[in-house]
Amino acid sequence: MTMAHRETHRVDRIGWLRAAVLGANDGLVSTASLVVGVAAAAASHGAILVAGVAGLVAGAMSMAAGEYVSVSSQSDTEKADLAREATELAGDHEAELRELAGIYVGRGVAPDLATEVARQMMDHDALGAHARDELGISEITTARPIQAALTSAVTFSAGAALPLIVAAVSPLSGLAFWVAGSALIGLAVLGALGARTGGAPIARSVARVVFWGTLAMTITAGVGRLFGVAV
């Protein structure tokens, strides 16, 4: 008996992985930068923690709202394209058959075989075939606004928690140093995990997130020290 074999590919993770990595990195970098900037402005320990918590809540809500709106727009576009394709299929089935066959020919399939494949695909699921091969819409790439919003909010909060915890237990005199150091370690770990999950080069990913995290915290600390106010 021949058993169906289902392979698992990293592209299956694109939707949640993008939102998770973006959320965690943003939460860690923005909150650490905020804490370091406020600390550089010679604020009290309590003020630093209040600013950090406020940054966590505001950032998580902002990320969730931004992801939801962005991905919802993508979803609306997909639905509009599918509705138009359904109308075209109902209006001229044969023209859509020729169009699908032409796509297969362009991918290297012989014309007669392409026509037969297109016919069988459309007999099975005409709209699904055109969605996948003409519009590039599949189960993997379909927009999921709620999933993206929740993933971003949760991962932002998880990333922001590290600098807040370190700030809470660190003495005021060395707070900025400990927060910045722990944030860079956290960014390196996130970069490595994201690269490993997505199959990308680990060293390059780690170097990229550490560089931009260092730059963000350095600039924010400089602004805080320059103006002597919470930033």
C-alpha positions in Angstrom: 0.0 0.0 0.0 1.3 3.4 -0.9 1.1 5.9 1.9 0.7 9.6 1.5 3.9 11.5 2.5 3.5 15.0 3.8 6.7 17.1 4.0 7.1 19.9 6.4 8.7 23.0 4.9 9.8 26.2 6.6 7.7 28.3 4.3 4.7 27.0 6.3 5.9 29.2 9.2 6.1 32.5 7.3 3.0 34.0 8.7 3.4 33.5 12.4 7.3 33.6 12.3 7.4 37.1 10.8 5.0 38.5 13.3 6.7 36.7 16.2 10.2 37.8 15.4 9.1 41.4 14.6 7.1 41.6 17.9 9.8 40.2 20.2 12.6 42.2 18.7 10.6 45.4 18.7 9.5 44.8 22.3 13.0 44.2 23.5 14.7 47.0 21.6 12.0 49.7 22.1 11.6 49.0 25.9 15.3 48.6 26.5 16.0 51.8 24.6 13.2 53.6 26.6 14.5 52.4 29.9 18.1 53.3 29.0 17.0 56.7 27.8 15.1 57.5 30.9 17.9 56.3 33.1 20.4 58.5 31.2 18.1 61.4 32.0 18.8 60.9 35.7 15.3 59.8 36.5 14.4 57.9 39.7 14.1 54.2 39.8 10.3 54.4 40.1 10.0 56.7 37.1 12.1 54.4 35.0 9.9 51.4 35.8 6.7 53.4 35.2 8.0 54.5 31.8 9.0 50.9 30.9 5.6 49.5 31.8 3.9 52.2 29.9 6.1 51.5 26.9 5.3 47.8 27.1 1.5 48.3 27.2 1.5 51.0 24.5 3.8 49.1 22.3 1.9 45.8 22.5 -1.4 47.6 21.7 0.3 49.5 18.8 1.8 46.4 17.4 -1.5 44.5 17.6 -3.4 47.3 16.0 -0.9 47.8 13.3 -0.6 44.1 12.4 -4.4 43.8 12.4 -5.0 46.8 10.1 -2.1 45.8 7.8 -3.0 42.1 7.4 -6.8 43.0 7.2 -6.0 45.2 4.2 -4.2 42.2 2.6 -7.1 40.0 3.4 -9.6 42.4 1.8 -7.5 42.5 -1.3 -7.4 38.7 -1.5 -11.1 38.5 -1.1 -11.7 41.1 -3.8 -9.4 39.2 -6.2 -11.1 35.9 -5.5 -14.6 37.5 -6.0 -13.4 38.9 -9.4 -11.9 35.6 -10.4 -15.2 33.8 -9.5 -17.1 36.2 -11.7 -14.7 35.7 -14.6 -15.0 31.9 -14.2 -18.8 32.1 -14.3 -18.7 34.4 -17.3 -16.2 32.6 -19.6 -15.1 29.3 -18.3 -13.2 28.4 -21.5 -11.2 31.6 -21.5 -10.2 31.0 -17.9 -9.2 27.4 -18.9 -6.9 28.8 -21.6 -5.5 31.3 -19.2 -4.6 28.6 -16.6 -3.1 26.4 -19.3 -1.0 29.3 -20.5 0.4 29.7 -17.0 1.4 26.0 -17.0 3.0 26.4 -20.4 5.0 29.3 -19.1 6.3 27.0 -16.4 7.6 24.5 -18.9 4.6 22.1 -19.4 3.9 21.0 -23.0 0.8 22.8 -24.4 -1.4 19.7 -24.8 -0.5 18.4 -21.4 -0.9 21.9 -19.9 -4.5 22.1 -21.3 -5.3 18.7 -19.9 -3.9 19.5 -16.5 -5.7 22.8 -16.4 -9.0 21.1 -17.3 -8.6 18.5 -14.6 -7.6 21.1 -12.0 -10.6 23.2 -12.8 -12.9 20.2 -12.8 -11.7 19.6 -9.2 -11.6 23.2 -7.9 -11.7 25.9 -10.5 -11.4 28.9 -8.2 -8.8 27.2 -6.0 -6.6 26.5 -9.0 -6.8 30.1 -10.2 -6.3 31.4 -6.7 -3.1 29.4 -6.3 -1.6 29.5 -9.8 -2.8 32.8 -11.1 -3.2 35.0 -8.0 -0.6 33.3 -5.8 -3.0 32.8 -2.9 -2.7 29.6 -1.0 -3.4 28.2 2.5 0.2 29.1 3.5 0.1 32.7 2.4 -3.5 33.5 3.2 -3.8 36.6 5.5 -4.9 36.0 9.1 -5.4 39.3 10.8 -6.3 38.1 14.3 -3.4 35.6 14.4 -1.0 38.3 13.3 -2.3 40.8 15.9 -2.3 38.4 18.8 1.1 37.0 17.9 2.6 40.5 17.7 1.1 41.7 21.0 2.2 38.6 22.9 5.7 38.5 21.5 6.2 42.2 22.0 5.2 41.8 25.7 7.5 38.8 26.0 10.4 40.8 24.5 9.7 43.9 26.6 9.6 41.8 29.8 13.3 41.2 29.9 14.5 44.8 30.2 11.7 45.5 32.7 12.7 42.6 34.9 16.4 43.6 34.8 15.5 47.2 35.5 13.5 46.2 38.5 16.3 44.2 40.1 19.2 46.4 39.1 20.7 49.2 41.3 20.0 52.6 39.9 23.7 53.4 39.5 24.3 50.5 37.0 20.8 50.1 35.7 21.5 51.4 32.2 24.5 49.1 31.8 22.6 46.0 33.0 19.6 46.7 30.9 21.6 47.3 27.7 23.8 44.2 28.3 20.8 41.9 28.9 19.0 43.4 25.9 21.9 42.6 23.6 22.1 39.1 24.9 18.3 38.7 24.4 18.6 40.1 20.9 21.4 37.7 20.0 19.3 34.7 21.3 16.2 35.9 19.4 18.2 36.4 16.2 19.7 32.9 16.5 16.3 31.3 17.2 14.6 33.2 14.3 17.4 32.2 11.9 17.3 28.6 13.0 13.5 28.4 12.7 13.5 30.0 9.3 16.6 28.2 8.0 18.6 31.4 7.6 22.4 31.9 8.4 22.6 32.4 12.2 25.7 34.6 12.4 24.3 37.1 10.0 21.0 37.3 11.7 22.5 37.7 15.1 24.9 40.4 13.9 22.1 42.3 12.3 19.8 42.5 15.3 22.6 43.2 17.8 23.9 46.1 15.6 20.5 47.8 15.3 19.7 47.2 18.9 23.0 48.8 20.0 22.4 51.7 17.7 18.8 52.3 19.0 19.9 52.2 22.6 22.9 54.4 22.0 20.9 57.1 20.3 18.1 57.0 22.9 20.6 57.2 25.8 22.4 60.1 24.0 19.1 62.0 23.7 18.2 61.3 27.4 21.6 62.5 28.6 21.6 65.6 26.3 18.2 66.9 27.3 18.1 65.5 30.8 14.5 64.5 30.4 12.6 61.3 30.0 12.4 60.3 26.3 
